[in-house]
Amino acid sequence: MLQITNLQKKLPDGRLLLKDISLQVREGEFVGILGLSGVGKTILIRCLNRLTTPDGGEVRLERDGHQVGPFNLTSCSEKELKTARRSIAMVFQNYNLVGRLSVLENVLIGKLGYMSLWDSLMSRFSDEDKEQAMGALEIVGLTALAKRRVETLSGGEKQRVAIARAVMQKPWVLLADEPVANLDPKTSREVMAYLKLITEEQHLCTLAVLHQPDLVQEYCTRAVGIKTGTVIYDGMARISTDALTASYN
């Protein structure tokens, strides 16, 4: 379970962008986050894994009723954060892949958080690691492209590689920042289907920033609308479009 309580983030001028965000996401839930551009959707998910440092509130991880890592991710030490981040994978809008490396090598990067500094610098991956990476590629239907350089792939294929890298990390929480923003409608649905699949099969807590209410309705189990720094809607995704787009009005 991901527990977010009274999360806050200030703008450089001191104004609160996120005033009071409180959410609870359970295993197997796929939460679509909606709202106008500039309301802080991306900042919210970046606060959850401390790519951005929040200015207040708590973020806690629990598994089977037990606390995972530090009590509060928003104020933990760097050492504690490194351990906690193993449980939190991220899929970015622009993929964040290494173009000159192969598909398989990019997926193996998801294992770095579990390796010693020396092994990670030398890219010393075991045969078991490589087998797991091929398994992650199988989930997203890309085993045939394992040896291809990532820079030769289409946008949809790159995002599927990014999802496989997240799977390789064996996370409990999956954060996706506009994962289909650069994709055509058909490919967007393919990527959303893979995100939904791994959320269900691996019992993840998944939060995805999206701008398409129809995709939230079709693939997410829950919708969250953000406006003026607070949650204004939190409920079932498969409801009327008017209700889902309340945060846009």
N, C-alpha and C positions, 0 to 999 in steps of 0.2 A: 504494500500500500504506500502511495505517495501522499503525504499530508502537508499541505501548504496553509500557513496560518498568518493572516495580517501582513502579507508581503508588501514591502514598499520600495520604490526606487525614485530618486530625485533626478531632475534635469540639472544641467550645469548651472542654471540660474537659481537653483534652490526649490523650484516648484516641483510638486509631486506628480510624476507621470503615473506610477502605480501607487494608489492611495491605500488600498486595503483589499488585497486579493487573498481569498481563502477558498481552497478546493481540497477535496479528498478523492483520489483516484485509486480504485481497487484493481487487483490483478485481473487481466482479461478485458479491461475497459479501453475503448478507443475513443478518446475525447477530441473533438474538433473545436478549435478556438477561433471564433469569428469576431470581427470588429473592423471599424474604419482604419485606413492607413494612419499610422502615427499614434494610435492609442496605447501602444506598448506590448503588443502580442509577442513580437520577437524578443523584446527585452525580458518579458516574463519567462520564457523558456530558457533564455541564456542565464537568468538569475538562478534557475534551478540547478544547474551544474557549475555555477560560479564562473562562467565565461564573462559574465558581468556581475559585479559585486552589489548585492542589494543593500539598501540603507535601513532595513528593519524587517522584522518578522521571522518566521521559522519555516524551515523545510526539513521534513523528517522522512526517512525510509524505514518501512517495517516489512518483514517477511514472516509469514506464519505467526503473527502476533509478537514478533521479537524485533527490537531495534537493530537496524543495519548501519554500521559505521557510527559516526559522531551523532550526538543528539540533535544538533542543529547544523545543517550544511551551510547556512548563511554566515556562520561565525566560527567555523572550525579551522584548525591549523592546516598548513599546506600539506603536511604528511597525512593527516586524516582525510583531507580532500582527495589526494591521489588515490587512496584506497577506495573511497566512496565512489569516485568516478568510474571505477570498473563496473559498477552496477548501473551506470547511466550512459546510454549510447545516444549519439546525435546523428541525424540525417539533415544535411544542409541543402539550401536552395540551389547552390552552385556546385554541389557534389563534394568539393574538397578532396579530390583524388589527385594522385601523382601521375600525370599524363605519360611520362616516360617509362613508368613501371608497368608490368603486366597486370592483368585482371587479378590473377592469383596473388601476386605480391601486394596489391592494394588491399585485398581482403585480409591478408595476414597481418596488416597493420593493426587490425582490431585486437590483436593479441598482445600488443606492446605493453599495455598496462599491467600485465601479469609477469613480465620478464625483468631480469636484472638489467641495470643500465648498460653493462658491457655487452650482454647478449643482444639487447635491442639496438645498440650502436652498430654491431657487427651483423645484424639481421640473421641471427642464428635461430632459425625455426626448426623444430623437430619434425620427423615424419608424421607424428600424430597431429601436430599443428597443421601441416599441409593437408592431411586427410580431413580434418575438421573444416578447413577452408573450402575444400572441394564439396563438402557436404552443404556448406552455406551457399555456395554457388548453385548447387542442385536445387535448393529451395526456390531460388529466383530464376531458374531455367537458363543458367549461363555457363554450365560446365564446358560446353564446346568452345567457349571463348577464353578459357583460363589462361592461355599463353599469349593472347592478343595484347598489344599495348593499349592502355586505356584511352590515349589520345585519338585512337582510330574509331572509337565507339560513338554511337548516337547518344543524344541526351537521355533517352529512356533507358538505354543500356547502362549508361554511367550511373544513373540513379539506382538501378537494380544492383550494381556493384557496391554502391554506398550502403544499400540495405543489407547486402551480404556481409559487408565489413561490420555493420552493427550487430548482426547475428553472431559473428565470430567472437564478439566481445562478451557474449553470454550475459546480457544485461537483465535487470529487473524493470528498468524504466527506459522507454524509448521516446526521445524528443525529436520532432520533425519540424523544421522551419521552412514553411512554404515549399514542401517537397515536390509539388507539381507545377510551380509557377512558370517554369521555362518549357513546359511540355504541351504537346497538342492534346485535344480532348481524349482521343483513343488511348494514347500512351499514359495520360494522367490516370485513367481508370485502371490500367494495368498496374501502375505503381501503387495506387490506393488499395488494390486487391491484394498485393503482396504485403503491404503494411498491415492490413486487416488479418491476413493469414497468420503472420508470425505473432501478432498480438494474441490471437486466439490460441494457437498451438503452443506457444511458449509462455502463456499466461503473463504477458507484460502489462505494465501501466503505460499506455501510449498517449501522448499529447501531440497534436499536429496543428500548427498554424495554417489556416486555409482561408481563401477568399471566395470559395465557391460553395454556397449553401447546398446546392444540389449534390455535391460530392459528400458533404457532411451527412446529408440525409441518407445517401445510398450506402456509405461505408462505415460511418461512425456509430457507436452505440450511444453516444451522448454529445450534446452540444453545449458550449459555454460561450456566451456573448459578453464582451468587455466594452465598457464605455466610461469615459471620464474617470479612469483609474480604478474602477470597481467592476465586479461581476454583476451584470444586470439580467442575465438569463443563465440558468443551469438546469438542464433537463433532457428529456428524450430527444434524440436527433430526428426520429421519424415522425415529425409533426408538420404543421403547415409552414410553408416558406415564409409567410408573414411573421410567424413567431420566431423563426430562426434569424430573420433579418432585423429584429427589433433594435439590435445594437447599431444599425446603420442609419437610424432615423433620429 
